[in-house]
Amino acid sequence: MRTAKMVLCSFLIAPALLAGIHHSSAQEARYFRISGPAPSAIIAFLPDGSIVWSNALPDTNYIVQTVRATPAGTDWVHYVQLPVTHSVNTNRLIAFNPPSGMALVPAGSFSMGDSLDLDPQGVPVHTVYVSGSYMDQSDVTEALWQRVYDWATNHGYSFDNPGSVNNQFTKGPDHPVVDVDWYDCVKWCNARSEMAGLTPAYYTGPGQSVVYRSGDMDISSSWVHWDGNGYRLPTEAEWEKAARGGPSGQRFPWGDTISEGRANYNAEPNPLNNGGYTFDLGPYSGFNTNFDTGTFPHTSPINYFAPNGYGLYDMAGNVFQWCWDYYDQNWYSNTGAVANDTRGPTSSPYNDRVTRGGSWEGIANYARCASRYSDSPSRVSYELGFRCVRGLLNWPAGMVLVPAGSFSMGDSGASPLSGVHAVYVSGFYMDRYDVTEALWSQVYDWATNHGFSFSSPGSVYDGHSKGLHNPLVDVNWYDAVKWCNARSAMAGLTPAYYTDPDKTMVYRTGQADISSACVNWNGGYRLPTEAEWEKAARGGLSGQRFPLGDTISESQANYFAKPDVFSYDVSSYTAFNTNFDVGGYPYTSPVTYFPPNGYGLCDMAGNVWQWCWDWYDPNWYLDSEAATDNTRGPASPPPPEARVERGGGWGNDVSDLGCAYRSGLYPGSSETGIGFRCVRAAPISNAKSAEGGGQGPIPTLASSS
């Protein structure tokens, strides 16, 4: 990380600002601030609880801090550390409608381990990046265990242990279930997934074809569907990040000391008990006096104690919690321990699995966030339970989600043939930026060695190169389509484009005017339809001329300014963008230079035109098919047989940059002003959901320095 003054930018996320969010399901309002080595600016607040922010220094770390009330500057605590690689970033901070009983643990880095108490298993302290996930706010209760257990045993599942709800250790439906071994917890996670109609996480082999439902199997990481939406045990890194609740370097989720009012544990304060702990404030020695009545176990009801910064209960005390990982006391010295989303060692000397969090019977030392323990996966105990996590169905790298829903397509003021009409578009992912010279080159080189051929190598090879982070130009429609297929094949995805309706021959060579029937619309990378492109360009705004509003200037896009001609061009000069009209053509700008729209997409106006899938027909909006769900344009083109291009370029004036402006170009043409970006179909859960609402209110900066 570069050494620099830490600069703060503060803002408020208030769930009530978003229409359609019920107070019962939304998190409470919070203030956040970003600190880092350079001033940052909040550009947009998205409906999923994400912020879009800019001016970050790449290859540095920023810290998001939070406080629940102002005045700012009091009681700010760390919320998440964000390693950044681009100047513009989108990070999800909170969830307004998480799965029932779960809370969002945001993606980010944290310091794993603890050097405070000379625990050899907690060192070396190391930085780990963990993707975002949902985690059960509470340990699995006897009531929830029983409900899923009863379903599971009637649907092909078998368990070695029925859990405490069915034996002498039951304490009540709102107490955590205990007496469950690791194998049964893993199978129960699968049953919970299937019962909810989700994809199970655990399988009986690396092919992931047979769901794990019976027996004791020491499954390995390759047998787990990590990227699915089903329930599973947290990894050890996921657990510790969640337990800390944001702050770093503290013993417990709330600070450096523990007491009866914070957690359910077996107190040994110093000096009341010889050899006790100075960080244990008791105020007594022994079991928590609120729960040491009746028979074992002395568990407490869930949600009895205050939650941590992520809204999670009992991450210290009550019951130990099973984790996914094999246990190795020396794991932190292994290079795999610092890998992104590390999943622990591939085996354990004694086949043990990790347990975390301490228990009602355990002393304060066991309840530390960094304390690591282990058990045989077949062990059951009245102080051992678990909780589940679920993945977020993370967006593909470099892409953003454009949510499903209807939008108003067209602009009645632009042309009598561009009338406004409602169009429904399923959810999809779109490249945050135009395809860069760097990405084009990477895929192009692979493709030409794997049966693909192109009529043009693109600007990166033909003398018009402007830099690895500038958009590729000099690419025709046919080559863009074939390149999409190559990008899919290179990533192990199903290609989208074929030369036959049966989709048996992948389109790799020549110039084929393929039809919609030859496209696997749910396959890999492809060009956006015209409707998808316009919905994405608007970023959630309705009836606006440009992605960021009704006016535009040289600080928002790369184009040829004519403020003397167009009243909505508020540039300060008449010319090419003066930041980029240097050197030879083309005068493109780096893809991260200008601020993104409400969906986090850059350069949806200006820089380069973008190829779309559709044939171009200037009269298309007069056809009733233009308003059908997921419209894909005319089945055939009128002369001169052009494909749609959208967005305008560095050499165009603002009349070409509007979200609704339509133009066409012969698909065999390649010019220094045209490039493209890709889309991918979103999972079914996103593909037919309600409209996400687009850009929410841009938070007001509470303070900056």
C-alpha positions in Angstrom: 0.0 0.0 0.0 1.3 3.4 -0.8 2.1 5.7 2.1 -0.1 8.8 2.0 -2.4 10.8 4.1 -5.7 9.0 4.9 -8.6 11.1 3.5 -12.2 10.6 4.6 -15.4 10.7 2.6 -18.7 10.2 4.6 -22.2 9.3 3.5 -25.5 8.0 4.8 -27.2 4.8 3.8 -30.8 4.9 4.9 -33.1 2.1 3.8 -36.1 4.4 3.9 -34.7 6.3 0.9 -35.5 3.3 -1.3 -39.1 2.9 -2.4 -40.5 -0.6 -1.9 -38.2 -1.5 1.0 -40.2 -2.5 4.1 -38.8 -1.5 7.5 -39.3 -5.0 8.8 -36.9 -6.4 6.3 -34.4 -3.5 5.9 -31.4 -2.9 8.0 -31.4 0.3 10.1 -29.9 3.5 8.7 -26.1 3.9 9.1 -23.4 6.4 8.4 -20.4 5.2 6.5 -17.1 6.8 5.5 -14.3 5.7 3.3 -10.7 6.4 4.3 -7.8 5.9 2.0 -4.6 7.4 0.6 -6.5 9.8 -1.7 -9.9 11.7 -1.6 -12.8 9.5 -2.9 -16.2 10.5 -4.2 -19.5 8.6 -3.9 -21.0 8.5 -7.4 -24.1 6.4 -6.9 -26.0 4.3 -4.4 -27.5 1.1 -6.0 -30.7 -0.7 -4.9 -28.8 -3.8 -3.7 -27.0 -1.8 -1.0 -23.9 -1.1 -3.1 -22.0 2.2 -3.5 -20.2 3.3 -6.6 -17.2 5.4 -5.8 -14.4 6.9 -7.7 -10.9 8.6 -7.4 -9.4 5.5 -5.8 -5.7 4.9 -6.2 -5.3 1.5 -7.8 -3.4 -1.2 -6.0 -4.1 0.3 -2.6 -6.4 -0.4 0.3 -9.3 1.7 1.6 -11.2 1.2 4.8 -15.0 1.6 5.2 -16.0 2.7 8.7 -19.5 2.9 10.1 -21.4 4.6 12.9 -25.1 4.4 13.7 -25.5 8.0 14.8 -23.9 11.4 14.3 -22.2 13.7 15.1 -19.6 12.2 12.9 -16.2 11.5 14.4 -17.6 9.7 17.5 -17.5 5.9 17.8 -16.5 5.2 14.2 -15.6 1.5 13.8 -14.1 -0.4 10.9 -16.7 -2.2 8.7 -14.6 -3.7 5.9 -11.3 -3.2 4.2 -11.4 -2.8 0.4 -8.4 -3.7 -1.8 -8.9 -1.7 -5.0 -7.5 -2.3 -8.5 -9.4 0.4 -10.4 -10.1 4.1 -9.9 -13.9 3.4 -10.0 -15.3 0.7 -7.7 -18.6 -0.8 -6.8 -18.9 -2.4 -3.3 -21.9 -3.9 -1.6 -22.1 -2.7 2.0 -25.5 -3.8 3.3 -28.4 -6.0 2.2 -32.0 -4.6 2.5 -33.7 -7.9 1.8 -31.3 -10.8 2.8 -32.6 -14.4 3.0 -34.7 -14.8 6.1 -32.7 -15.0 9.3 -29.4 -14.2 7.5 -27.1 -11.1 7.4 -24.7 -9.9 4.7 -21.0 -10.2 5.5 -19.5 -7.9 2.9 -16.6 -8.8 0.6 -13.2 -7.5 1.6 -9.9 -8.2 3.3 -9.3 -8.6 7.0 -6.4 -9.4 9.3 -6.8 -13.0 10.3 -5.2 -14.3 13.5 -4.1 -12.7 16.8 -0.7 -11.9 18.3 -2.2 -10.5 21.5 -2.1 -13.6 23.7 0.9 -15.6 22.5 -1.3 -18.2 20.9 0.9 -20.1 18.4 -2.1 -21.2 16.4 -3.1 -17.5 15.7 0.2 -16.4 14.1 1.4 -15.1 11.9 -1.4 -12.6 11.5 -2.1 -12.4 7.8 -4.4 -10.6 5.4 -7.0 -12.6 3.7 -9.6 -11.5 1.1 -13.0 -13.2 1.5 -15.9 -12.8 -0.9 -19.2 -11.6 0.3 -21.8 -14.1 1.7 -24.9 -14.4 3.7 -24.5 -16.0 7.2 -27.2 -17.2 9.6 -27.6 -14.5 12.2 -27.9 -17.2 14.9 -26.7 -20.7 15.4 -29.1 -23.3 14.0 -31.8 -23.8 16.6 -33.5 -27.0 17.7 -36.6 -25.8 16.0 -34.9 -25.3 12.6 -32.9 -28.4 12.9 -36.0 -30.5 13.5 -38.0 -29.0 10.7 -35.3 -29.8 8.1 -34.4 -33.1 9.7 -38.0 -34.3 9.4 -38.1 -33.3 5.8 -34.7 -34.8 5.0 -35.4 -38.3 6.5 -38.4 -38.5 4.2 -36.4 -37.5 1.2 -33.5 -39.9 1.1 -31.3 -38.5 3.8 -29.9 -40.4 6.8 -28.1 -39.1 9.9 -26.0 -40.7 12.6 -27.4 -38.4 15.3 -30.8 -36.9 15.7 -29.5 -33.8 17.5 -30.3 -32.5 21.0 -33.9 -31.8 20.1 -34.4 -35.6 20.2 -32.4 -36.5 23.3 -31.9 -35.6 26.9 -29.9 -32.4 26.1 -32.9 -30.5 24.6 -33.3 -27.0 26.0 -36.0 -25.6 23.9 -36.9 -24.6 20.3 -35.0 -21.2 20.5 -31.8 -22.7 21.8 -29.0 -23.8 19.5 -29.1 -27.5 18.5 -26.1 -29.5 19.9 -25.0 -33.1 19.6 -24.6 -33.0 15.9 -21.4 -34.2 14.2 -19.7 -32.6 11.1 -21.0 -35.2 8.7 -24.6 -34.7 9.8 -24.3 -30.9 9.6 -23.0 -31.1 6.0 -25.8 -33.4 5.0 -28.3 -31.2 6.8 -27.1 -28.2 4.9 -27.8 -30.1 1.6 -31.3 -31.0 2.9 -32.0 -27.4 3.9 -31.0 -26.3 0.4 -33.2 -28.9 -1.4 -36.1 -28.2 0.9 -35.8 -24.5 -0.1 -35.4 -25.3 -3.8 -31.7 -24.2 -3.9 -28.7 -26.0 -5.4 -27.0 -28.3 -2.8 -23.4 -27.5 -2.0 -21.9 -31.0 -1.2 -21.5 -34.0 -3.5 -20.0 -37.5 -3.4 -17.3 -36.8 -6.0 -15.5 -34.1 -8.0 -18.1 -34.5 -10.9 -20.7 -33.1 -8.5 -23.4 -35.3 -9.9 -24.6 -37.2 -6.8 -25.8 -35.1 -3.8 -24.3 -36.2 -0.5 -27.2 -37.5 1.5 -26.0 -40.5 3.6 -22.9 -42.0 5.3 -19.8 -40.4 6.7 -17.7 -39.1 3.7 -14.5 -37.0 4.0 -15.4 -34.9 1.1 -12.8 -32.6 -0.5 -13.0 -29.1 -1.8 -13.5 -30.1 -5.4 -16.7 -31.9 -4.4 -18.3 -28.7 -3.2 -20.3 -26.3 -5.4 -18.8 -23.2 -3.9 -20.4 -20.7 -6.3 -24.0 -22.0 -5.9 -26.8 -20.5 -3.9 -27.2 -23.4 -1.4 -26.5 -23.6 2.3 -23.1 -24.8 3.5 -20.7 -24.5 6.5 -18.5 -21.4 6.6 -14.8 -21.7 5.8 -12.6 -20.9 8.8 -11.7 -17.5 7.1 -15.3 -16.7 6.4 -16.1 -17.5 10.0 -13.4 -15.3 11.6 -14.2 -12.4 9.2 -17.8 -12.6 10.2 -17.1 -13.0 13.9 -15.0 -9.8 14.0 -17.9 -7.9 12.5 -15.6 -5.3 10.8 -13.1 -4.2 13.4 -9.6 -5.7 13.2 -7.1 -6.6 16.0 -9.6 -7.1 18.8 -10.0 -10.2 20.9 -13.7 -10.4 20.7 -16.4 -9.2 18.3 -17.0 -6.1 20.4 -13.5 -5.3 21.9 -10.7 -6.6 24.0 -12.5 -7.7 27.2 -15.4 -10.1 27.9 -18.0 -10.3 30.7 -21.2 -11.9 31.7 -23.3 -9.3 29.9 -21.5 -9.9 26.6 -21.5 -13.7 26.1 -22.4 -17.1 27.6 -19.1 -18.6 28.7 -17.3 -20.1 31.7 -15.7 -17.2 33.5 -12.2 -17.3 34.9 -11.3 -13.7 35.8 -8.0 -12.7 37.2 -7.3 -12.7 40.2 -10.6 -14.3 41.4 -9.4 -17.6 40.0 -5.7 -18.3 39.9 -4.5 -18.4 36.4 -7.4 -16.4 35.1 -7.4 -13.9 32.4 -7.0 -10.1 32.8 -9.4 -9.6 29.8 -12.1 -11.7 31.6 -14.1 -9.2 33.7 -16.4 -11.9 35.1 -17.7 -10.5 37.5 -17.8 -14.1 38.9 -16.0 -17.4 38.4 -18.0 -20.1 36.7 -20.9 -20.6 34.3 -23.0 -17.6 33.3 -25.4 -17.2 36.2 -28.3 -16.5 33.9 -28.2 -20.0 32.5 -26.5 -22.4 35.0 -29.8 -23.7 36.2 -31.4 -27.0 35.5 -29.6 -29.8 33.5 -26.8 -29.5 31.0 -26.3 -27.9 28.6 -26.3 -24.4 30.0 -27.0 -22.9 26.6 -28.7 -19.5 26.2 -31.5 -18.7 23.8 -30.4 -17.3 20.5 -30.3 -13.5 20.2 -30.0 -13.1 24.0 -26.8 -11.0 23.7 -26.2 -8.0 21.5 -25.1 -8.7 17.9 -21.8 -7.8 16.4 -21.2 -5.2 13.6 -22.6 -7.5 10.9 -25.8 -8.3 12.9 -24.6 -11.8 14.0 -25.3 -13.3 17.4 -23.3 -15.6 19.6 -20.1 -15.4 17.6 -18.4 -15.7 21.0 -19.7 -18.3 23.5 -22.9 -20.4 23.7 -21.8 -23.2 21.4 -18.7 -24.0 19.4 -19.5 -23.9 15.7 -18.3 -26.4 13.0 -16.4 -25.0 10.0 -15.6 -26.5 6.6 -11.8 -26.7 6.9 -9.6 -29.5 7.8 -7.6 -28.6 10.9 -3.8 -27.9 10.8 -2.3 -26.0 13.8 0.5 -24.7 11.6 -1.8 -23.7 8.7 -1.1 -20.0 9.0 2.5 -20.5 8.0 1.3 -22.1 4.7 1.2 -20.0 1.6 -2.3 -21.3 0.9 -3.5 -19.5 4.1 -3.3 -16.1 2.4 -5.0 -17.1 -0.9 -8.2 -15.3 -1.8 -11.2 -17.2 -0.3 -8.8 -19.8 1.2 -10.6 -23.1 2.1 -7.9 -24.5 4.3 -5.6 -27.5 4.0 -6.5 -30.5 1.8 -6.1 -32.9 4.7 -5.5 -33.1 8.4 -3.0 -35.2 10.4 -5.9 -36.6 12.5 -8.7 -36.0 10.0 -10.1 -33.3 12.3 -12.3 -30.4 11.2 -12.1 -26.8 12.6 -14.4 -25.6 15.3 -14.7 -22.0 16.3 -16.2 -19.5 18.8 -16.1 -21.0 22.3 -19.1 -22.2 24.3 -21.1 -22.0 27.5 -18.7 -24.5 29.0 -15.5 -23.0 27.5 -13.3 -20.3 29.2 -12.9 -16.8 27.8 -9.8 -17.7 25.9 -11.8 -20.1 23.7 -14.2 -17.3 22.8 -11.6 -15.1 21.1 -12.2 -14.4 17.4 -8.8 -15.9 16.6 -9.0 -19.0 18.8 -8.8 -22.2 16.7 -9.8 -25.6 17.8 -10.6 -29.0 16.3 -12.7 -32.1 16.7 -13.1 -35.4 14.9 -15.9 -34.9 12.4 -17.8 -37.8 14.0 -17.7 -36.3 17.5 -20.9 -35.1 19.1 -21.0 -32.8 22.2 -23.5 -30.8 24.2 -21.3 -27.7 23.5 -21.0 -28.1 19.7 -23.4 -26.8 17.1 -23.2 -24.8 13.8 -24.6 -22.2 11.5 -24.8 -21.9 7.7 -23.6 -19.5 5.0 -24.8 -18.9 1.5 -23.0 -17.4 -1.5 -24.2 -14.2 -3.1 -24.2 -15.5 -6.7 -21.3 -13.2 -7.3 -21.3 -11.2 -10.5 -18.7 -12.4 -13.1 -15.4 -10.6 -12.9 -15.5 -7.2 -14.6 -19.3 -7.2 -15.1 -22.2 -5.7 -13.3 -25.8 -6.8 -12.9 -28.5 -5.0 -14.9 -31.7 -6.1 -13.0 -34.7 -7.6 -14.7 -37.7 -5.4 -15.4 -39.5 -3.1 -17.8 -38.2 0.3 -18.9 -39.3 3.1 -21.2 -37.4 2.6 -24.4 -36.9 5.4 -26.9 -37.2 9.2 -26.8 -40.2 11.0 -28.3 -38.2 14.1 -28.8 -35.4 12.4 -30.7 -37.3 11.2 -33.8 -40.9 10.4 -34.8 -39.5 6.9 -35.4 -38.1 6.6 -31.9 -41.4 6.6 -30.0 -41.3 5.7 -26.3 -42.6 2.1 -25.6 -42.3 -0.2 -22.6 -40.0 -3.2 -22.9 -39.4 -6.0 -20.4 -35.8 -7.3 -20.3 -34.6 -10.2 -18.2 -31.7 -9.7 -15.9 -28.2 -9.9 -17.4 -24.6 -9.1 -16.6 -22.7 -6.5 -18.7 -19.1 -5.7 -19.0 -18.4 -2.6 -16.8 -16.2 -1.2 -19.6 -15.8 -1.6 -23.4 -13.6 -4.5 -24.3 -10.0 -3.1 -23.9 -7.0 -3.7 -26.1 -5.6 -5.8 -23.3 -8.6 -8.1 -23.1 -9.0 -8.4 -26.9 -5.4 -9.4 -27.3 -5.6 -12.0 -24.6 -8.6 -13.7 -26.1 -7.5 -13.1 -29.7 -4.2 -14.9 -29.2 -5.9 -17.8 -27.6 -8.6 -17.9 -30.3 -6.3 -18.0 -33.2 -4.6 -21.1 -31.7 -8.0 -22.8 -31.2 -9.7 -22.8 -34.6 -11.0 -19.2 -34.8 -10.2 -16.8 -37.6 -10.7 -13.0 -37.9 -10.7 -10.6 -40.8 -9.2 -7.9 -38.7 -6.8 -8.1 -35.8 -8.2 -5.0 -34.2 -6.5 -1.7 -33.2 -4.1 -3.5 -30.8 -2.3 -4.9 -33.9 -3.1 -2.6 -36.8 -1.3 0.7 -35.9 -4.3 2.4 -34.1 -3.4 1.2 -30.7 -3.8 3.8 -27.9 -3.0 1.7 -24.8 -3.9 -1.5 -23.0 -6.7 0.3 -21.0 -8.2 2.0 -23.9 -11.2 0.4 -25.8 -10.4 -1.8 -28.8 -11.5 -0.3 -32.1 -11.2 -1.4 -35.8 -13.4 -4.5 -35.2 -16.3 -5.5 -37.3 -19.5 -7.1 -36.1 -18.6 -10.6 -37.3 -15.3 -10.6 -35.5 -16.8 -9.2 -32.4 -19.3 -12.1 -32.4 -16.6 -14.7 -33.0 -14.5 -13.2 -30.3 -17.4 -13.5 -27.8 -17.5 -17.2 -28.6 -13.7 -17.5 -28.1 -14.0 -15.7 -24.8 -16.7 -18.1 -23.7 -14.7 -21.2 -24.8 -11.5 -19.9 -23.1 -13.5 -19.5 -19.8 -15.1 -22.9 -20.1 -18.5 -21.5 -20.8 -21.0 -22.6 -23.5 -20.6 -20.4 -26.6 -23.6 -18.3 -27.6 -23.4 -18.2 -31.4 -23.7 -21.1 -33.9 -24.0 -21.5 -37.6 -27.1 -23.8 -37.4 -30.4 -23.6 -35.5 -29.6 -27.0 -33.8 -26.6 -25.3 -32.3 -24.1 -28.0 -33.1 -21.6 -25.9 -35.0 -19.9 -23.1 -33.1 -19.4 -20.0 -35.2 -15.6 -19.6 -35.5 -14.8 -18.5 -39.0 -16.0 -16.4 -41.9 -18.8 -13.8 -42.0 -22.1 -15.5 -41.3 -25.3 -13.5 -40.9 -26.6 -15.8 -38.2 -30.2 -15.6 -37.1 -31.7 -15.4 -33.6 -32.5 -19.2 -33.8 -28.8 -19.9 -34.0 -28.0 -18.1 -30.6 -27.9 -19.8 -27.2 -29.3 -16.8 -25.4 -28.5 -18.3 -22.0 -25.0 -19.3 -23.0 -21.7 -17.5 -22.5 -20.6 -14.1 -23.6 -22.5 -12.3 -26.4 -23.4 -8.9 -27.8 -26.2 -7.1 -26.0 -29.5 -6.7 -27.8 -30.5 -3.2 -28.6 -33.1 -3.2 -25.8 -30.6 -4.6 -23.3 -28.1 -2.0 -24.3 -30.5 0.9 -23.8 -31.8 -0.4 -20.5 -28.2 -0.7 -19.3 -27.2 2.8 -20.6 -30.0 4.5 -18.7 -28.7 3.0 -15.5 -32.2 3.1 -13.9 -33.0 6.7 -14.9 -36.2 7.2 -16.9 -36.8 9.8 -19.5 -33.3 11.3 -19.3 -31.3 12.1 -22.4 -28.0 10.7 -21.3 -26.8 8.1 -18.8 -26.2 10.7 -16.1 -29.0 13.2 -16.8 -30.3 15.6 -19.4 -27.1 17.5 -20.0 -23.6 16.4 -20.7 -20.1 17.9 -20.6 -16.5 17.1 -21.3 -16.1 15.9 -17.7 -18.7 13.2 -18.2 -17.8 11.7 -21.6 -15.4 11.7 -24.5 -17.0 13.3 -27.6 -16.8 16.3 -29.9 -18.2 19.2 -28.0 -20.6 21.8 -29.7 -22.1 23.8 -26.9 -22.9 26.6 -29.3 -25.2 24.2 -31.3 -26.8 22.1 -28.6 -28.2 23.6 -25.4 -27.8 20.4 -23.5 -24.0 20.3 -24.3 -22.6 22.3 -21.4 -18.9 21.8 -22.3 -16.5 24.7 -21.9 -15.1 24.6 -25.4 -15.9 23.5 -29.0 -13.6 20.7 -30.1 -12.5 17.1 -29.4 -12.1 16.4 -25.7 -8.9 18.3 -25.0 -7.7 15.6 -22.6 -7.4 13.1 -25.5 -6.9 15.0 -28.8 -3.2 14.3 -28.7 -1.2 11.9 -30.8 -2.7 10.0 -33.7 -6.2 8.9 -34.2 -8.2 7.5 -32.5 -8.8 10.0 -29.7 -10.1 7.4 -27.3 -9.9 7.6 -23.5 -9.0 5.0 -20.9 -12.1 3.0 -20.0 -12.1 4.0 -16.3 -11.6 7.8 -16.9 -15.2 9.0 -16.7 -17.8 8.3 -13.9 -20.1 5.3 -14.3 -23.9 5.4 -14.5 -26.3 4.1 -11.9 -25.6 0.5 -12.7 -21.8 1.0 -12.5 -21.2 1.1 -16.3 -18.7 3.4 -17.9 -18.7 5.0 -21.3 -22.3 4.3 -22.2 -22.1 7.7 -23.9 -19.1 8.6 -26.0 -15.6 7.1 -26.4 -16.6 4.4 -28.9 -19.7 3.2 -30.6 -20.8 -0.2 -29.4 -22.0 -3.1 -31.6 -25.3 -4.6 -30.7 -26.9 -7.9 -31.8 -29.9 -6.5 -33.7 -30.3 -5.8 -37.4 -31.0 -2.1 -37.9 -34.3 -0.9 -39.1 -35.1 2.8 -38.7 -38.8 2.0 -38.6 -38.5 -0.8 -36.1 -40.3 1.0 -33.3 -43.5 1.1 -35.5 -43.5 -2.7 -35.4 -45.5 -4.4 -32.5 -42.6 -6.8 -32.0 -40.5 -4.0 -30.8 -42.4 -4.0 -27.5 -42.3 -7.8 -26.8 -40.5 -9.1 -23.8 -36.8 -9.6 -24.5 -37.2 -8.3 -28.0 -34.2 -9.2 -30.3 -34.9 -6.9 -33.2 -36.1 -7.5 -36.7 -35.7 -11.0 -38.2 -34.2 -9.5 -41.3 -32.9 -6.1 -42.2 -34.0 -3.6 -44.8 -31.3 -2.4 -47.2 -28.5 -1.7 -46.7 -28.4 -4.6 -44.2 -26.8 -2.9 -41.2 -26.4 -4.0 -37.5 -27.2 -1.6 -34.7 -24.5 0.5 -33.2 -25.2 2.6 -30.0 -23.6 5.2 -27.7 -21.7 7.5 -30.0 -17.9 8.0 -30.1 -15.0 10.3 -29.4 -15.6 12.0 -32.8 -19.3 12.5 -32.6 -21.3 15.4 -31.2 -23.9 15.0 -28.4 -26.8 14.4 -30.8 -25.3 10.9 -31.3 -24.7 10.2 -27.6 -28.3 10.0 -26.2 -29.5 6.8 -24.6 -32.2 6.5 -27.2 -30.2 7.4 -30.3 -30.1 4.6 -32.9 -27.7 4.1 -35.8 -26.6 1.2 -38.0 -23.5 0.1 -39.7 -22.7 -2.6 -42.2 -21.5 -5.6 -40.1 -18.3 -6.0 -42.2 -17.2 -2.5 -41.4 -14.4 -1.7 -39.0 -13.7 1.9 -37.9 -11.6 3.8 -35.4 -14.7 4.9 -33.6 -16.4 1.5 -33.0 -15.8 -1.2 -30.4 -18.1 -3.4 -28.2 -18.8 -4.9 -24.8 -20.3 -8.2 -23.8 -23.2 -9.4 -21.8 -24.1 -12.7 -20.2 -27.5 -14.0 -19.0 -28.0 -13.7 -15.2 -29.2 -16.7 -13.2 -32.9 -17.5 -13.2 -33.2 -15.9 -9.7 -32.3 -12.6 -11.3 -33.8 -13.2 -14.8 -37.5 -12.8 -13.8 -37.3 -10.7 -10.7 -39.0 -7.4 -10.1 -37.3 -4.3 -11.4 -34.4 -3.3 -9.1 -35.2 0.4 -9.4 -32.0 1.6 -11.0 -30.0 4.3 -9.5 -31.2 5.2 -6.0 -30.6 8.5 -4.4 -26.9 9.6 -4.5 -25.9 10.0 -0.9 -25.1 13.5 0.3 -21.5 13.7 1.5 -21.7 14.4 5.2 -18.1 15.5 5.3 -14.9 15.3 3.4 -11.3 16.5 3.8 
